[in-house]
Amino acid sequence: MPRSNHSEEKMIKLLKQLPAMKDRRSMHDIYRNVQTNVHKKQKRPMFIPAISGFAALLLFLLIFPVILQQSSGDSFRINQEAKDSANSGESSDMKMDMKSMVIEDNSVEQFAETESHLRTAVYKEDMENSELVTFGAVTDDAHVLPVSILLPKAANHESWLNYYKETADSFDLTQYGFHDINPLIKALDYDDKTKTAKVIITSKNMAFFNMYEKQVMEMLDYTLASQDIELVKFVNEIDEPVELGEFGVLQDRTLKKITKKSHYLYELGNGDMYIVPALSRSATLAAAIESLKFSPNDYYPSLIPENVRPEVAQEYKTEAVITFKKPLDLQRGDRSVNMRMIEGILLTAKEFGYQKVKFENIEQRTWEDFNFDQPIQVPYAPNLLKQ
């Protein structure tokens, strides 16, 4: 029990023990004393302020320990909260730092996963679960470009030709800025034993072949390039030789896998860029790489950036070594331009029968999924049409 309550109870008990007091004066005496005292000068007792001060001091002494204890507790609590807050802040900062590191790592990983989107050709790793279809597509200004399509593998197709015909029916080349070549694909037949393809020209499709008379050979070269075909015959519906415009009777055409052509750029009317082989051949790979630096005509600009000079350093049976006169930083400038240069060199080397290219004097060891510490395998086909 608090000390103040105990004192009050004791005081009450003591007051109750005092003897009872009675006033025996008459009413007249009391009234007279009151009237007399009214006219007397009132004097303030001096002992009252002293008692008040003493009471205040006593009250302070009683309350001060409680206040001090409470203040100490509050101070300790405040200090503890401040300390906890600081620790919490440090913990939060650490968590934020860790979170930032995780985000940064994820960003780097994501960047690494998406770098290869600059590639425009089809590579070995792209073929694992896909079927490759290549077409020779015609532009509005009558140029023929090799294009590639990757589709999911399906086991129910009897041959590559059936797959090509179904793709030509379902895939709309016109949405990419090319003409429809479906009549050419439908006219194809194939003999697996002799590795021979036939182009059957009839009255039903003659209009198509007359329209693309000057492009049809190049269209066939690009369309059949990825298949194991050695010879192309042109016949009518009864398997006889057929005539076509200025060609007269169409002669059998031998497909060459090694065409020894350098590569250039071609810009479609919609602004899309493609890599195309030159119209003429080069005697050597060194001559072809040298010709990459210069545009052969108004349609085919060079794919080599200004002040970049690639050259052939070595040639082996299946591998060519390409170096640059000055250290090449592929991160500088337009990375898409740099990618087309690398792929143009790879495709040019492929035209000479090389399977791999070793690049030297490139500052980056790895770039866009290319590991320049190792020889780079040439692409399967150029100009992948992304769906």
FENVEN-V393939 format. One record per pair of residues at least 12 apart in sequence whose ideal C-beta (glycine too) atoms are under 7 Angstrom apart, sorted by the first residue. I is the first residue (numbers start at 1). J is the second residue. D is the distance in Angstrom with one decimal. If there is no record, write none. Layout:
# FENVEN-V393939
i=I j=J d=D
i=I j=J d=D
This chain:
# FENVEN-V393939
i=115 j=368 d=4.8
i=115 j=369 d=6.2
i=116 j=368 d=5.6
i=116 j=369 d=4.1
i=118 j=335 d=6.0
i=118 j=336 d=5.8
i=118 j=339 d=4.4
i=118 j=368 d=5.4
i=119 j=339 d=6.5
i=119 j=368 d=6.5
i=120 j=275 d=6.7
i=120 j=339 d=6.9
i=120 j=340 d=6.8
i=120 j=343 d=6.0
i=120 j=383 d=6.1
i=120 j=384 d=6.2
i=121 j=343 d=5.1
i=121 j=347 d=7.0
i=121 j=379 d=3.6
i=121 j=381 d=6.7
i=121 j=382 d=5.0
i=121 j=384 d=6.4
i=122 j=148 d=5.0
i=122 j=150 d=6.5
i=122 j=379 d=5.7
i=122 j=380 d=4.6
i=122 j=381 d=4.6
i=122 j=384 d=5.2
i=123 j=377 d=7.0
i=123 j=379 d=5.4
i=123 j=380 d=6.6
i=124 j=377 d=5.8
i=124 j=380 d=6.8
i=126 j=150 d=6.2
i=127 j=380 d=6.3
i=129 j=152 d=6.9
i=129 j=153 d=6.0
i=130 j=150 d=4.2
i=130 j=151 d=6.4
i=130 j=152 d=6.5
i=130 j=153 d=6.3
i=131 j=151 d=5.0
i=131 j=153 d=5.1
i=131 j=163 d=6.1
i=132 j=148 d=6.3
i=132 j=150 d=6.3
i=132 j=226 d=5.7
i=132 j=380 d=6.2
i=132 j=381 d=6.2
i=133 j=149 d=4.4
i=133 j=151 d=6.4
i=133 j=163 d=6.8
i=133 j=164 d=5.9
i=133 j=167 d=4.9
i=134 j=146 d=6.4
i=134 j=148 d=5.3
i=134 j=222 d=6.2
i=134 j=223 d=6.1
i=134 j=225 d=5.7
i=134 j=226 d=4.7
i=134 j=381 d=5.2
i=135 j=147 d=5.4
i=135 j=173 d=7.0
i=135 j=181 d=6.1
i=135 j=222 d=6.7
i=135 j=223 d=5.3
i=136 j=218 d=5.9
i=136 j=219 d=3.5
i=136 j=220 d=6.6
i=136 j=221 d=6.5
i=136 j=222 d=3.3
i=136 j=223 d=4.8
i=137 j=173 d=5.5
i=137 j=178 d=3.9
i=137 j=181 d=6.4
i=138 j=178 d=6.2
i=138 j=179 d=4.4
i=138 j=181 d=6.7
i=138 j=212 d=6.3
i=138 j=215 d=5.5
i=138 j=219 d=6.8
i=139 j=178 d=6.4
i=139 j=268 d=6.3
i=140 j=269 d=5.9
i=142 j=215 d=6.2
i=143 j=266 d=6.5
i=143 j=299 d=6.7
i=144 j=215 d=5.1
i=144 j=218 d=4.2
i=144 j=219 d=5.5
i=144 j=222 d=6.6
i=145 j=266 d=6.1
i=145 j=274 d=5.1
i=145 j=276 d=5.5
i=145 j=383 d=6.6
i=146 j=222 d=4.0
i=146 j=225 d=6.9
i=146 j=381 d=7.0
i=146 j=382 d=5.5
i=146 j=383 d=6.0
i=147 j=383 d=4.8
i=147 j=385 d=5.4
i=148 j=381 d=4.2
i=148 j=382 d=6.7
i=148 j=383 d=5.9
i=148 j=384 d=4.8
i=148 j=385 d=6.7
i=149 j=167 d=6.3
i=149 j=171 d=6.1
i=149 j=385 d=5.5
i=150 j=384 d=6.5
i=151 j=167 d=6.4
i=159 j=190 d=6.9
i=160 j=227 d=5.9
i=161 j=188 d=6.2
i=161 j=190 d=4.9
i=164 j=185 d=5.6
i=165 j=185 d=5.6
i=165 j=186 d=6.2
i=168 j=181 d=6.9
i=168 j=182 d=4.6
i=168 j=185 d=3.9
i=169 j=182 d=6.6
i=176 j=385 d=5.9
i=177 j=268 d=4.7
i=177 j=269 d=5.9
i=177 j=270 d=4.8
i=177 j=272 d=6.7
i=181 j=219 d=6.5
i=183 j=205 d=4.7
i=183 j=208 d=4.0
i=184 j=208 d=6.9
i=184 j=219 d=6.1
i=187 j=199 d=5.3
i=187 j=200 d=5.1
i=187 j=201 d=6.4
i=187 j=205 d=5.6
i=195 j=228 d=5.9
i=195 j=229 d=5.8
i=195 j=230 d=4.6
i=196 j=231 d=4.7
i=196 j=233 d=6.3
i=197 j=224 d=6.1
i=197 j=229 d=5.0
i=197 j=232 d=4.9
i=198 j=233 d=5.0
i=198 j=235 d=5.8
i=199 j=232 d=6.4
i=199 j=234 d=5.0
i=200 j=235 d=5.9
i=200 j=236 d=7.0
i=200 j=237 d=6.3
i=201 j=234 d=6.4
i=201 j=236 d=6.1
i=201 j=242 d=4.8
i=201 j=244 d=6.8
i=202 j=236 d=6.3
i=202 j=237 d=4.8
i=209 j=244 d=5.7
i=210 j=245 d=6.0
i=213 j=244 d=6.0
i=213 j=245 d=4.4
i=213 j=246 d=6.7
i=217 j=253 d=6.4
i=220 j=232 d=5.9
i=220 j=253 d=7.0
i=221 j=255 d=6.6
i=224 j=255 d=6.0
i=226 j=380 d=6.8
i=226 j=381 d=5.7
i=229 j=255 d=5.6
i=230 j=254 d=6.8
i=230 j=255 d=6.3
i=231 j=252 d=5.8
i=231 j=254 d=5.9
i=232 j=252 d=6.7
i=232 j=253 d=4.4
i=232 j=255 d=6.4
i=233 j=252 d=5.3
i=234 j=250 d=3.6
i=258 j=351 d=6.6
i=258 j=352 d=6.5
i=258 j=353 d=4.8
i=259 j=277 d=6.7
i=259 j=281 d=6.6
i=259 j=351 d=5.2
i=260 j=281 d=4.6
i=260 j=282 d=5.6
i=260 j=288 d=6.9
i=260 j=351 d=5.6
i=260 j=352 d=5.7
i=261 j=277 d=4.1
i=261 j=278 d=4.7
i=261 j=281 d=5.7
i=261 j=282 d=7.0
i=261 j=351 d=5.0
i=262 j=278 d=4.9
i=262 j=282 d=5.8
i=262 j=288 d=4.1
i=262 j=291 d=4.8
i=262 j=292 d=5.3
i=262 j=348 d=5.0
i=263 j=275 d=5.3
i=263 j=276 d=6.6
i=263 j=277 d=5.7
i=263 j=278 d=6.9
i=263 j=303 d=6.7
i=263 j=344 d=4.3
i=263 j=347 d=5.0
i=263 j=348 d=5.1
i=264 j=276 d=6.0
i=264 j=278 d=6.2
i=264 j=295 d=6.9
i=264 j=296 d=6.8
i=264 j=300 d=3.7
i=264 j=301 d=6.5
i=264 j=302 d=6.4
i=264 j=303 d=6.0
i=265 j=300 d=6.6
i=265 j=301 d=5.0
i=265 j=303 d=4.9
i=265 j=340 d=6.6
i=266 j=299 d=6.4
i=266 j=300 d=6.2
i=273 j=340 d=6.8
i=274 j=383 d=5.0
i=275 j=303 d=6.7
i=275 j=340 d=6.1
i=275 j=343 d=6.2
i=275 j=344 d=5.5
i=275 j=347 d=6.3
i=275 j=382 d=5.1
i=275 j=383 d=6.2
i=276 j=300 d=6.6
i=277 j=351 d=6.8
i=278 j=296 d=6.0
i=285 j=312 d=5.6
i=285 j=315 d=6.4
i=285 j=320 d=6.0
i=285 j=349 d=6.5
i=285 j=352 d=4.7
i=286 j=312 d=4.3
i=288 j=348 d=5.3
i=289 j=310 d=5.7
i=289 j=311 d=6.2
i=289 j=312 d=5.5
i=289 j=322 d=6.8
i=289 j=345 d=6.9
i=289 j=348 d=6.6
i=292 j=304 d=5.2
i=292 j=310 d=7.0
i=292 j=344 d=6.4
i=292 j=348 d=6.7
i=303 j=340 d=4.9
i=303 j=341 d=5.3
i=303 j=344 d=4.3
i=304 j=341 d=5.6
i=305 j=333 d=6.2
i=305 j=337 d=5.7
i=305 j=338 d=7.0
i=305 j=341 d=6.4
i=308 j=324 d=6.6
i=308 j=328 d=6.5
i=309 j=324 d=6.4
i=309 j=325 d=4.2
i=310 j=322 d=5.5
i=310 j=324 d=5.6
i=310 j=345 d=6.2
i=311 j=323 d=6.2
i=311 j=325 d=6.8
i=313 j=360 d=6.3
i=318 j=354 d=6.2
i=318 j=355 d=4.5
i=318 j=356 d=6.4
i=319 j=354 d=6.2
i=319 j=355 d=6.9
i=319 j=356 d=4.5
i=319 j=358 d=6.2
i=319 j=375 d=5.6
i=320 j=349 d=4.9
i=320 j=354 d=4.7
i=320 j=357 d=5.3
i=321 j=358 d=4.6
i=321 j=360 d=6.4
i=322 j=345 d=5.8
i=322 j=357 d=5.7
i=322 j=359 d=5.6
i=323 j=360 d=4.1
i=323 j=361 d=5.0
i=324 j=361 d=4.5
i=324 j=362 d=6.9
i=327 j=361 d=5.6
i=327 j=363 d=5.4
i=328 j=361 d=6.2
i=328 j=362 d=4.9
i=328 j=363 d=6.5
i=329 j=363 d=4.7
i=330 j=362 d=6.5
i=330 j=364 d=5.4
i=330 j=367 d=5.0
i=331 j=364 d=6.8
i=339 j=368 d=6.3
i=343 j=379 d=6.7
i=345 j=357 d=6.6
i=346 j=376 d=6.4
i=346 j=378 d=4.9
i=346 j=379 d=5.9
i=347 j=378 d=7.0
i=347 j=379 d=6.3
i=347 j=382 d=5.6
i=349 j=378 d=5.9
i=350 j=378 d=4.0
i=354 j=378 d=6.5
i=355 j=377 d=6.6
i=355 j=378 d=6.1
i=356 j=375 d=3.8
i=356 j=376 d=6.4
i=356 j=377 d=5.5
i=356 j=378 d=6.7
i=357 j=375 d=6.3
i=357 j=376 d=5.3
i=357 j=378 d=6.6
i=358 j=375 d=4.4
i=359 j=372 d=5.1
i=359 j=376 d=6.7
